[in-house]
Amino acid sequence: MGMISTAQLKRGMYIIFHEEPYMVVDITFVSPGKGSAFYKTKLKSLYTGRVVEFTYKSGEKIEEVLVETQEAEYSYFDGSAYVFIEPRTFEQYAVPSEVIGDDKIYIKAGLLYRIKFYDEKPVGVTLPKAIICTVVEAENSVKGDTATSAMKNAVLDTGAKVLVPLFIKVGEEISISTETGGYLSRK
């Protein structure tokens, strides 16, 4: 574990806050006209899952937590946890649904994910930048309504709801960003 400056803080990093490990959920740099700059953060406890907001002064030192990372393939949901299997050793990791949270719409069988461990307990999952999903529901588009970059609502096989171009039909595969949740391309 090392000390880092507030300028090095990024979303997804793990730090010590009030002598407990937390993950940086969100960070915003604020430089007011008067006074010194600061960083507004949202931190999620690795023990309780509770999210707190805290403001750090610019240049302040923070202790970074080192987490172990294992790459594993998603296999199935057992009702309370998402089960991942390490492809070389076939070791199974059960990640509680609270750890996955709202990212569950980006979990697909057969894809590789990076699972983060702290004290041998899963504390986070790193998603791929984009995933390919199948459109299971889409609004009908009106013929001739293609002059603009109009979008329509669609539901994907993972349960995600996304805006897609009018030419996308049910059954087509599309690529979506796991960072923004937006449509990227048709496959």
N, C-alpha and C positions, 0 to 999 in steps of 0.2 A: 504494500500500500504506500502510495506516495502523495505528496502535497502538490496540488495544482492551483493555478490562479483562476479567478472567476472568468477571465477572458477565454480560458480553455474549456469551460463548461459547454456541453452539448446535450441535446435530447438523447435519452437512452443511456446516459452515463450513470454510474453507481457511485454514490458518495456517502460519507458519514455526516449525519445531521443529528445533533443532540445525542451523540454517542450510539446511534442506531443506523443501520444501512438503509439508504433510500435511493430510489431511481429518479433521475431528472425527467419529468414528464413534459414540461414546457419551460422555456426560458425566453425572456424578452430583455433586450438591452435598452435602457432609458438614459438619454443624455439631456437633462433639462437645461434651459437657458442659463439659470443660476444654479450654483452648487455643483457637487460632484456627480459623476455618472454612477448608475447602479444597475443591478440585474434582478429582475422580478422572476422568481422561479415557482414552479409547482412541483412538489416532490411527493413520491408515493412510497410509503413504508414497505419494506420487504417482509416485515413480520405481520403487520395488521392489514395492509392494503389501503390504509387511510391516506388520503391526499391532503397535503398541507401547502400553504403558500408562504414563501419567505423571500425577503429582499436582502441581497448581498451588496456590499459596497464594491465598487470597481477596484480591482487589485487585491481583494481579500483572498487569503489562502484557504483551501478546502481539502480535506483528506479524501482521496479517491479510493474506492473499494474495488479490489480485483475479484472478478467473477470468472468461474470456469465455464467454458463453452463446449458443448458437444453437438455435433451435427447428427440429426436423426430424421427419419421419414415418418410422416404422420400416418397412423394406421386406423384408429377408430376412437369413438367417444363411448365411454363406459357408463355414462349417466351423470358422473360428477367430475370426471377428469378426461383429458385428451391424452391418448396413449401414442407415444412415439417410439420407433424402433431404430436402434443404431444399426445401419446396414452391414457392417463388417462383423460385429460381435453378437448381433441380435439381442442386445441388452435393451430392456424396455424401460421407458421413463414415463411416469404418469404425471402430467402437468394439470393441476387443479384448474377448473373452469374460471375461477376468480383471477388467476394469473393471466389467462388468455383474454378475458374481458370482452370488449367490443370487437377485438380482432378475430373473433370466431368466424366471421364471414369470409376471412381470407385463408382458412384452414381447409386444405383439400387432401384427400388420400393420395399417397404416392409422391407428394412433393417433399423436398428436403427443407428443414427448418433448423435454425441454430437455437439450441436451448441453453439458457443461462442458469448457472447454479451458484448458490451462495450457501456455505455450510452444508453442502450436499443436498440442498433442497432446490427444486426448480423455482426461479424467481422471475423469469421472463422468456419470451420467445421472439427471435428476430425473424421477421417475415422477408420473403424474397421481394425485390423491387416491384415485380408485376406477376400476376397469375393469369392463367387462361381459364375462362369459365364459359359455360353454355347458357344461352338465353332460354329461359323456360316460360317467360311471360313477357309480352311486349304489346304496347298499344298499336292499333292499326294506324298507318299513315295515310294521309289524303294524297291522291295522285296529283302531281303537278306542284306539290308543296316542297320543292327541292331547290328553289332559287336562293333561299337563305340557309344559313347553317343551323336550322332548327333541330331541336332534340326532342326525344320522347322518353318516357319512363320505361324501364325494363327490370325484370327480376331475374337473377341468375341462379344457377344450380346450388350455390352456396347460401342462398337466402339474401344476398346483397341486393340492394336497390340502387340502380345507377341510371344516369341520363346517357342515352346513346343516340347516334344519328338516325334519321328517319328510315334509312335503307336497311337497317338491321332487322332481321326477322327471327321468329322463334326457331330454336334448333341450331342457330349459328354460334360459333365459338368466337369470343372476343377476349382481348387482353385488357385487364384493368390494373391501375396503379394501386398498390397497397398503401402508399403514402397519402394520396389524395382521395382515393376511392373513385376516381374518375375513369372514364373510357379512354383507352389508348389507341387500339386498332382492332380491325377484324382479322381473324386468322384464316 
